[in-house]
Amino acid sequence: MTSNRRRARSAISGLVFSSVLLSSAQAGTLRGRVDVRLEWPPVQPRPNVATLGMPPPRDSPDRRRSVVYLESGPIGAFDDIGRPEAALDQRNEAFFPYVLAVQVGTTVAFPNGDRTFHNVFSFSKAKRFDLGRYPRGRSKSVRFDRPGVVRVFCDIHAHMSAFILVFAHPFFATTNSEGRFRIPSVPPGTYTIAVWTDGVVRETRKIEVPSGDTTVDLEFQVR
C-alpha cells in the first residue's frame, strides 16, 4: 500500500477532535475547484454468459470526481444530526456514481437497473458485506456505521468497482462534473484539507477559516 493510500485510510478512519467549538453564526464556507488532469484507459467490459444479449455499455463512471474533506472535525461535528439515505446504482454493468461520500450511519441502497443479475460485495475493513445475487428491479441496502474507505465490487462482473468514503463528520463534498465543490458551515479554525481522487489522496493543504460569515476559495490541480 502506498503512503498516499495509507494517508487516505488513516485520514478518514482516524479522525480526531479539534479544540474549536461549533458556531453556526461564525461558520464559513469552503468552495473551489479540483482540476483533474489524470488520464485513464477506457473501461472494456469482459464478455461472459451473463452479458449475452445485453447492449454494450453506453457510458462509464466519472473517475475524475474527487472528494474534498477536512482531515479532522471540530468538537460538536460528531453529534447525531440525522442519517440520510443514499444510492449506488448499477446500470450498463457499472456503478454510478463511481465515488460516493457519506456520513457514518447512512444507509446506502444498491438498486439493479440491468437486465442481468448482480452481486454487490466488499471485503473492506470498514465494512464487509455480500448482498448475494438479485435481478433487475430489485434493491438491497447496507448501513455504514464505521468511518473508512469501502471498495465495492460485483461478484459476477469483474470489471465493476466503486468507492464509498464514510466520514465521522459532515465537512466533506464530492466535486461536480466541472470539478467544483462547496463545504458549508465550517467553524473558524486551522484545518488540513485533503483531495482524494480515484483511490488516492492527491494533495493535502493547511487552511485557515477566519471568524465571521466568510468564504474561502481554493484551487487544486491533480496530475
C-alpha positions as a Python dict, from the first residue, in 0.01 Angstrom:
ca = {
    (1, 'M'): (0, 0, 0),
    (2, 'T'): (143, 337, -96),
    (3, 'S'): (189, 622, 152),
    (4, 'N'): (-93, 814, -18),
    (5, 'R'): (-331, 520, 21),
    (6, 'R'): (-233, 480, 386),
    (7, 'R'): (-294, 852, 433),
    (8, 'A'): (-639, 821, 275),
    (9, 'R'): (-737, 539, 508),
    (10, 'S'): (-596, 697, 825),
    (11, 'A'): (-733, 1042, 748),
    (12, 'I'): (-1086, 914, 706),
    (13, 'S'): (-1091, 641, 971),
    (14, 'G'): (-865, 812, 1226),
    (15, 'L'): (-1050, 1141, 1262),
    (16, 'V'): (-951, 1348, 1567),
    (17, 'F'): (-1120, 1625, 1760),
    (18, 'S'): (-1001, 1983, 1737),
    (19, 'S'): (-1037, 2244, 2010),
    (20, 'V'): (-1285, 2454, 1812),
    (21, 'L'): (-1649, 2466, 1914),
    (22, 'L'): (-1921, 2465, 1651),
    (23, 'S'): (-2090, 2800, 1598),
    (24, 'S'): (-2327, 2842, 1304),
    (25, 'A'): (-2321, 3220, 1348),
    (26, 'Q'): (-1945, 3233, 1283),
    (27, 'A'): (-1920, 2947, 1035),
    (28, 'G'): (-1754, 2992, 697),
    (29, 'T'): (-1778, 2819, 360),
    (30, 'L'): (-1506, 2637, 169),
    (31, 'R'): (-1551, 2636, -205),
    (32, 'G'): (-1332, 2585, -506),
    (33, 'R'): (-1239, 2359, -794),
    (34, 'V'): (-1030, 2048, -846),
    (35, 'D'): (-873, 2031, -1192),
    (36, 'V'): (-808, 1661, -1259),
    (37, 'R'): (-565, 1601, -1543),
    (38, 'L'): (-515, 1230, -1494),
    (39, 'E'): (-579, 1000, -1791),
    (40, 'W'): (-728, 651, -1769),
    (41, 'P'): (-758, 381, -2034),
    (42, 'P'): (-1118, 316, -2142),
    (43, 'V'): (-1301, 51, -1941),
    (44, 'Q'): (-1352, -260, -2154),
    (45, 'P'): (-1633, -490, -2040),
    (46, 'R'): (-1548, -859, -2025),
    (47, 'P'): (-1796, -1068, -2230),
    (48, 'N'): (-1940, -1365, -2045),
    (49, 'V'): (-2254, -1574, -2034),
    (50, 'A'): (-2424, -1325, -1800),
    (51, 'T'): (-2396, -1044, -2055),
    (52, 'L'): (-2515, -1227, -2369),
    (53, 'G'): (-2791, -1036, -2541),
    (54, 'M'): (-2722, -715, -2348),
    (55, 'P'): (-2639, -389, -2528),
    (56, 'P'): (-2283, -261, -2486),
    (57, 'P'): (-2231, -5, -2207),
    (58, 'R'): (-2336, 340, -2327),
    (59, 'D'): (-2149, 532, -2060),
    (60, 'S'): (-1888, 481, -1791),
    (61, 'P'): (-1837, 608, -1435),
    (62, 'D'): (-1680, 950, -1391),
    (63, 'R'): (-1345, 871, -1229),
    (64, 'R'): (-1247, 1241, -1231),
    (65, 'R'): (-1482, 1327, -948),
    (66, 'S'): (-1292, 1394, -627),
    (67, 'V'): (-1383, 1408, -260),
    (68, 'V'): (-1259, 1714, -73),
    (69, 'Y'): (-1268, 1689, 307),
    (70, 'L'): (-1126, 1811, 636),
    (71, 'E'): (-892, 1558, 795),
    (72, 'S'): (-1032, 1642, 1140),
    (73, 'G'): (-1366, 1777, 1254),
    (74, 'P'): (-1441, 2031, 1527),
    (75, 'I'): (-1598, 1938, 1860),
    (76, 'G'): (-1970, 1901, 1807),
    (77, 'A'): (-1936, 1784, 1449),
    (78, 'F'): (-1981, 1426, 1565),
    (79, 'D'): (-2323, 1479, 1721),
    (80, 'D'): (-2614, 1284, 1577),
    (81, 'I'): (-2771, 1521, 1321),
    (82, 'G'): (-2969, 1264, 1129),
    (83, 'R'): (-2858, 998, 887),
    (84, 'P'): (-2981, 1037, 529),
    (85, 'E'): (-3009, 763, 271),
    (86, 'A'): (-2801, 738, -46),
    (87, 'A'): (-2786, 512, -350),
    (88, 'L'): (-2519, 345, -562),
    (89, 'D'): (-2693, 246, -884),
    (90, 'Q'): (-2598, -43, -1113),
    (91, 'R'): (-2655, 15, -1482),
    (92, 'N'): (-2474, -80, -1803),
    (93, 'E'): (-2251, -304, -1592),
    (94, 'A'): (-2112, -16, -1389),
    (95, 'F'): (-2169, 153, -1053),
    (96, 'F'): (-2297, 510, -1053),
    (97, 'P'): (-2159, 720, -902),
    (98, 'Y'): (-1807, 580, -909),
    (99, 'V'): (-1734, 751, -577),
    (100, 'L'): (-1995, 811, -306),
    (101, 'A'): (-1918, 1010, 10),
    (102, 'V'): (-2148, 964, 311),
    (103, 'Q'): (-2153, 1022, 685),
    (104, 'V'): (-2142, 744, 944),
    (105, 'G'): (-2487, 594, 992),
    (106, 'T'): (-2600, 643, 633),
    (107, 'T'): (-2790, 359, 465),
    (108, 'V'): (-2687, 306, 102),
    (109, 'A'): (-2918, 131, -143),
    (110, 'F'): (-2781, -74, -434),
    (111, 'P'): (-3059, -89, -698),
    (112, 'N'): (-3009, -315, -1001),
    (113, 'G'): (-3106, -140, -1324),
    (114, 'D'): (-2955, -400, -1559),
    (115, 'R'): (-3115, -696, -1734),
    (116, 'T'): (-2866, -928, -1569),
    (117, 'F'): (-2808, -1033, -1211),
    (118, 'H'): (-2558, -851, -990),
    (119, 'N'): (-2392, -949, -664),
    (120, 'V'): (-2255, -649, -472),
    (121, 'F'): (-1989, -717, -209),
    (122, 'S'): (-1693, -566, -23),
    (123, 'F'): (-1405, -709, 178),
    (124, 'S'): (-1303, -367, 313),
    (125, 'K'): (-1211, -338, 679),
    (126, 'A'): (-1456, -52, 736),
    (127, 'K'): (-1748, -263, 608),
    (128, 'R'): (-1764, -623, 490),
    (129, 'F'): (-2081, -741, 318),
    (130, 'D'): (-2213, -967, 44),
    (131, 'L'): (-2563, -895, -87),
    (132, 'G'): (-2596, -1211, -295),
    (133, 'R'): (-2737, -1227, -647),
    (134, 'Y'): (-3050, -1029, -731),
    (135, 'P'): (-3223, -933, -1059),
    (136, 'R'): (-3329, -615, -1234),
    (137, 'G'): (-3575, -402, -1039),
    (138, 'R'): (-3456, -529, -700),
    (139, 'S'): (-3254, -328, -449),
    (140, 'K'): (-3066, -419, -135),
    (141, 'S'): (-2924, -184, 129),
    (142, 'V'): (-2630, -161, 367),
    (143, 'R'): (-2586, 68, 668),
    (144, 'F'): (-2235, 210, 704),
    (145, 'D'): (-2159, 256, 1073),
    (146, 'R'): (-1779, 297, 1072),
    (147, 'P'): (-1562, 562, 904),
    (148, 'G'): (-1324, 446, 635),
    (149, 'V'): (-1280, 368, 267),
    (150, 'V'): (-1502, 90, 131),
    (151, 'R'): (-1419, -60, -209),
    (152, 'V'): (-1725, -213, -376),
    (153, 'F'): (-1729, -487, -642),
    (154, 'C'): (-1968, -717, -828),
    (155, 'D'): (-1905, -1089, -791),
    (156, 'I'): (-2046, -1156, -1140),
    (157, 'H'): (-1884, -873, -1338),
    (158, 'A'): (-1515, -839, -1251),
    (159, 'H'): (-1477, -501, -1422),
    (160, 'M'): (-1733, -333, -1194),
    (161, 'S'): (-1600, -136, -896),
    (162, 'A'): (-1670, 178, -694),
    (163, 'F'): (-1566, 358, -375),
    (164, 'I'): (-1772, 461, -73),
    (165, 'L'): (-1598, 706, 161),
    (166, 'V'): (-1754, 711, 508),
    (167, 'F'): (-1683, 1011, 731),
    (168, 'A'): (-1739, 1072, 1102),
    (169, 'H'): (-1812, 1442, 1042),
    (170, 'P'): (-2008, 1641, 778),
    (171, 'F'): (-1721, 1851, 640),
    (172, 'F'): (-1674, 1690, 300),
    (173, 'A'): (-1801, 1731, -55),
    (174, 'T'): (-1786, 1548, -386),
    (175, 'T'): (-1691, 1757, -687),
    (176, 'N'): (-1946, 1805, -966),
    (177, 'S'): (-1891, 1749, -1339),
    (178, 'E'): (-1694, 2075, -1355),
    (179, 'G'): (-1473, 1983, -1061),
    (180, 'R'): (-1636, 2233, -827),
    (181, 'F'): (-1714, 2172, -459),
    (182, 'R'): (-1867, 2353, -163),
    (183, 'I'): (-1838, 2271, 209),
    (184, 'P'): (-2062, 2496, 421),
    (185, 'S'): (-2086, 2569, 795),
    (186, 'V'): (-1716, 2527, 878),
    (187, 'P'): (-1631, 2682, 1219),
    (188, 'P'): (-1332, 2920, 1235),
    (189, 'G'): (-1000, 2747, 1289),
    (190, 'T'): (-697, 2590, 1126),
    (191, 'Y'): (-752, 2267, 934),
    (192, 'T'): (-586, 2028, 695),
    (193, 'I'): (-793, 1983, 380),
    (194, 'A'): (-741, 1678, 160),
    (195, 'V'): (-824, 1598, -202),
    (196, 'W'): (-900, 1232, -276),
    (197, 'T'): (-923, 1114, -638),
    (198, 'D'): (-964, 757, -764),
    (199, 'G'): (-842, 581, -452),
    (200, 'V'): (-553, 812, -361),
    (201, 'V'): (-509, 1130, -155),
    (202, 'R'): (-359, 1356, -421),
    (203, 'E'): (-297, 1666, -208),
    (204, 'T'): (-323, 1799, 146),
    (205, 'R'): (-306, 2164, 245),
    (206, 'K'): (-326, 2370, 564),
    (207, 'I'): (-605, 2627, 553),
    (208, 'E'): (-736, 2896, 787),
    (209, 'V'): (-1106, 2967, 824),
    (210, 'P'): (-1143, 3315, 976),
    (211, 'S'): (-1422, 3421, 1211),
    (212, 'G'): (-1742, 3554, 1062),
    (213, 'D'): (-1955, 3471, 762),
    (214, 'T'): (-1668, 3421, 518),
    (215, 'T'): (-1591, 3218, 206),
    (216, 'V'): (-1251, 3059, 148),
    (217, 'D'): (-1174, 2997, -220),
    (218, 'L'): (-945, 2705, -304),
    (219, 'E'): (-795, 2568, -627),
    (220, 'F'): (-632, 2226, -668),
    (221, 'Q'): (-469, 2057, -966),
    (222, 'V'): (-438, 1680, -982),
    (223, 'R'): (-192, 1527, -1230),
}
